Amino acid sequence: MGRGSLKNQVQSVLKEINRIGSSKREARLAGVKENIHSIKYYRDVQGTAIRFTEFCREQYGIRSIYQLTQEHTKGYLQALLDKGVTNGYLINVESHLQKLQSGMQKFSEKLGKSSVTFISGRQISPEQRELPKNRSYTPEEISRLEKVMSPGVRTAMQMSVNLGLRAKEVANIRVEHIVERSDGRLQVHIEQGKGVTKGGRFREIPVPEPYEAALRQLINGKPLEQKILKIKEGTLRSGLKRASDRSHVSSAGWHGFRHTYARERLETILGDRSKEGKGMIGQMLENRSEGRKVDSGIRGQEKELFQKVKAAINTIHHELGHGDNRWGLVAVYIELRIMLAGSLLEGGKLLETDWHVA
């Protein structure tokens, strides 16, 4: 590619993996994982990539992104570490740079040229994220919020709590996305989620029986193409902030309602095995944090419980719009008891370890 500015070079190669609006689920099923399907994530990747390449220009004198090396990446991560950023931030940076490299590889293939490798794995393992905080709202907190919310925001909150939807999804979901199953029960079914779900992802969510009557009332008599709620995403967020201030409930953001959904859904799926199921999740996460397989040490009769818990977790992840076996998300959405693995950071320095795929 011509030199141009580093910013222009970054923008050109990222276009090669821009699949915003297309189905991430279908891409995954086809074995394609390097593309980007979310506009927010695309912007995040582009911002990180531009900052990284500008750093390398200033510190190492590069003029083309195809001059990047692993040494440049390590130097950038160390510079961020010296600024005091969190492990979670560094993990995100590495993920963004892997996307940049994927875009560069596709661009090179199109031109029939060889690519470069400046990041071959991770120096910061995802298990090294800071201990996640419980972001779910309790039933008592939700009750206090409801009392001081406007009717529209309250209705939207109830939808998020019962269906696990993001603020954007609540504001954009249409009547046609609520379907009746053969048994007469309702479910959310979003086949093509462009403009509705994050990254246009497929979603299928059973509607809890206690919420069905309220949802039927919301969609009754409305055209299929009409949005269920006439409310904007920004209104939801500002409405929650006002309600939090008035009710003195510490805000966990709108996303906190998805956490509430996940925890309640786990209780529902596991039923009378909820307590032992949560114990199993703790064991699974401890295995993962120490670099073992999640089912390490699980034998005999415990295998049946493990399979039940694993199926429950994947069911919830699908309903939230995530993929299978996303164990890092389990600690965030469902279970907080996680023992972090030994850090690669020692005395504020990145250790001289081999790069590894987390």
ABEGO torsion letter per residue (X at the ends): XBAEBAAAAAAAAAAAABABGBBAAAAAAAGBAABBABAAAAAAAAAAAAAAAAAAAAAAGBABAAABBAAAAAAAAAAAAAAGBBAAAAAAAAAAAAAAAAAAAAAAAAAGBBBBBABAEBABBAAABBBBBBABBBAAAAAAAAAABBAAAAAAAAAAAAAGBBAAAAAABBAAABBBBAAGBBBBBBABABGABBGGBBBBBBBBAAAAAAAAAAABGBBAABBABBBBAAAAAAAAAAAAAAAGBBBAEAAAAAAAAAAAAAAAAAEAAAAAAAAAAAAAAAAAAAGBBAABGBBEAAAAAAAAAAAAAAAAAAAAGBBBGBAAAAAAAABABBBBBBBABBGGBBBBBBBBBX
